[in-house]
Amino acid sequence: GAVVSQHPSWVICKSGTSVKIECRSLDFQATTMFWYRQFPKQSLMLMATSNEGSKATYEQGVEKDKFLINHASLTLSTLTVTSAHPEDSSFYICSARGGRGGDEQFFGPGTRLTVL
Amino acid sequence: DQQVKQNSPSLSVQEGRISILNCDYTNSMFDYFLWYKKYPAEGPTFLISISSIKDKNEDGRFTVFLNKSAKHLSLHIVPSQPGDSAVYFCAASGNTDKLIFGTGTRLQVFP
């Protein structure tokens, strides 16, 4: 139990395009989902926290108009990188919390975004 | 401002020996600590956690020690196995639901 999936696992796009990443909790209802990004050889940095049906809470320094987060249901959250630029290239990881896992966060496998 | 620090970027240990990974934190409001294991291009997987009311938690080959006065925790893996080779992150949380991650330590277990 407590499986979180992400789609796509990797994506390459041209600069200026938008990319949507999906995060799904497969066997539990996630009341809260988190989005992280990780640059090579660096820590996972929390970007935003989203609760189902409400607006996401963004961390300081994260542009909410650039990184659109939608948590429309208890099993799905999406992160859209709008007008992507090469500096947005990173590894994006979501996590989900809820169900029998209580406060524990379960992580997805991550999405590698490369912006050309 | 790095609230959770892992000062050793890498560690190399022989198979069968003990691996000790260290983590320091600065925020005294943290009351829950976790260790995650991460392979390249994958999400972190949970290993073990400890609440601030304890100073030790053990699960199989993994033991986490917490020294609140020193704001220090460590993960002991014994005996170390080649399959333990990965990047290990410590993480901390306080009165919010946010996890603050350290920078990671790459563990290499060689035969």
Contacts between the chains, C-beta under 8 A, distances in Angstrom:
chain1	res1	chain2	res2	distance
A	4	B	43	7.5
A	6	B	43	7.7
A	32	B	97	6.5
A	34	B	98	7.9
A	34	B	99	7.5
A	36	B	101	8.0
A	41	B	9	7.7
A	41	B	104	7.8
A	42	B	103	6.5
A	42	B	104	7.9
A	43	B	2	8.0
A	43	B	4	7.9
A	43	B	89	7.0
A	43	B	101	4.6
A	43	B	102	6.1
A	43	B	103	4.6
A	43	B	104	6.3
A	44	B	44	7.1
A	44	B	89	6.9
A	44	B	101	4.5
A	45	B	101	7.6
A	46	B	98	5.8
A	46	B	99	6.9
A	46	B	100	7.6
A	49	B	97	7.0
A	49	B	98	6.9
A	91	B	41	7.3
A	93	B	43	5.0
A	93	B	44	7.5
A	95	B	43	7.6
A	95	B	99	7.9
A	97	B	97	7.1
A	103	B	32	8.0
A	103	B	97	7.1
A	104	B	46	6.7
A	104	B	49	8.0
A	105	B	46	8.0
A	105	B	99	6.3
A	106	B	46	7.6
A	107	B	36	7.7
A	107	B	43	3.7
A	107	B	44	5.0
A	107	B	45	7.1
A	107	B	46	7.9
A	108	B	43	5.1
A	109	B	42	5.4
A	109	B	43	4.8
A	110	B	41	6.5
A	110	B	42	6.2
A	110	B	43	4.9
A	112	B	41	6.3
